[in-house]
Amino acid sequence: MKVSLGLAALGLLAACHEAAAAALTIPLKKTREAPEETLQRLANTRRHVEQKYFGSGSGAQRGAMVEQEVLLNEDGSTGFKVPISNYMNEQYYGEIGIGTPPQKFKVLFDTGSSNLWVPSAECRSSGCFTHSKYDHTQSSSYAKNGTDISLLFGSDSLKGYLSEDTLTVGDITVEAQQFVEATKESGVRFAFGRFDGIFGLGYDTTPVEGMVPPFHNMVNQQLVKEPMFSFYLSDTANGNDGELVHGGYNSEHFDGDLKWAGVRRRGHWEVDLEAVQFGDDEIVMGRTGAAIDTTSSMLVMPTMVANYLNEKIGAKQDFAGRYTVDCATVPSLPSLSLTFGGVKYILDAKDYVLNVEGECISGFTGMDIPEPLGPIWTIGDMFLRKFYTVYDLGNDRIGFALAL
Ligand SMILES: *[C@@H]1O[C@H](CO)[C@@H](O)[C@H](O)[C@H]1NC(C)=O
């Protein structure tokens, strides 16, 4: 049956890359959070994604991609336990070093943005308080740039300036990496969750002020064997950490061969969403993109589709705006299939419904991103826990395989 919704419609490297060995592998830790924090974070997904993908790439809103990462709190609550952490707790973060000797930071590795930024030692904002801060006076490899970076979003802003220093990621040392030292956050109640900054892995078409993103520098400085990186995002259920591999992939973490889908626009890691099927129903869409986003939790899609799917699974909106499902029904709900590069990737209900301490939350989140960028779906961790992904910058394509 066709349903028309009237839409305008890191461990060891793979055998073939083993020369570089484990040095390029970064373990990704998962943060722990209280159930109520998880619920609040999930409720905020829509806003997060909206900020991230709206208008990105256009000159006037260049800053939006970095800034959206911190503007997570809508209610303006204060204190050090700020809601931004609700967003990003239980995200997958890893450690990097900046400077000589290296100053350590926990960062989110984000395929949905392209900048590297960390809090500056000069930051007096409360959001910086509990976090590692970069102090360039303590680094012998620091080079001043000083270009002011002002990242605006609505009435809120993040301010800082460009600096240049040695970056260490695993055993990789990148020379002269430019990044943003964030010195001030105003109108924004943010602490960066349980990590300090963001390590953007997006294309170099979107970063601020012509900065070269760190992975592009690794490729330019010939520090990686292949111009690709790969994510394995563990499931809490099996207790593993995740893994990010720079320069290849780890075939021990997936089953069978990788299947590839071409990047449709160099900006985000975005492929064509060729077909969507829910149970036996094929959802008819116009040309639609799917951004594969390692720092998004849910499956964000056009509102009509989300409403349709939530109705199909009997999800009811609660007082906080979340769509909840009776957990007892989950085993009998239909599967959702997404087609990329001619291959169907199937999510079962246990994948697209999150069970947070006995409360079942639908992952189908509605948001309309207008043309020309949209319509676009954002495919987050719900999908990435099931499928291993390889981001091939050299060939502008994303590889998928069932994660092990
Ligand atoms: C700072 O970096 C930007 C971007 O790479 C560059 O255009 C600019 O010339 C640099 N400025 C200084 C003072 O080094």
The ligand as a Tripos MOL2 file, in Angstrom:
@<TRIPOS>MOLECULE
LIG
   14    14     1     0     0
SMALL
NO_CHARGES

@<TRIPOS>ATOM
      1 C1         43.3360   34.2680   11.0060 C.3       1 LIG1
      2 O1         42.8230   33.1480   10.3090 O.3       1 LIG1
      3 C2         42.0350   33.4760    9.1730 C.3       1 LIG1
      4 C3         41.4160   32.2010    8.6400 C.3       1 LIG1
      5 O2         42.3910   31.2250    8.3550 O.3       1 LIG1
      6 C4         42.9090   34.2110    8.1650 C.3       1 LIG1
      7 O3         42.1180   34.5540    7.0540 O.3       1 LIG1
      8 C5         43.4830   35.4420    8.8070 C.3       1 LIG1
      9 O4         44.3710   36.0700    7.9020 O.3       1 LIG1
     10 C6         44.2300   35.1000   10.1020 C.3       1 LIG1
     11 N1         44.5980   36.3200   10.7630 N.am      1 LIG1
     12 C7         45.7650   36.4800   11.4010 C.2       1 LIG1
     13 C8         45.9820   37.7940   12.0730 C.3       1 LIG1
     14 O5         46.6250   35.5940   11.4330 O.2       1 LIG1
@<TRIPOS>BOND
     1     1     2 1
     2     1    10 1
     3     2     3 1
     4     3     4 1
     5     3     6 1
     6     4     5 1
     7     6     7 1
     8     6     8 1
     9     8     9 1
    10     8    10 1
    11    10    11 1
    12    11    12 1
    13    12    13 1
    14    12    14 2
@<TRIPOS>SUBSTRUCTURE
     1 LIG1         1 GROUP 0 **** ****
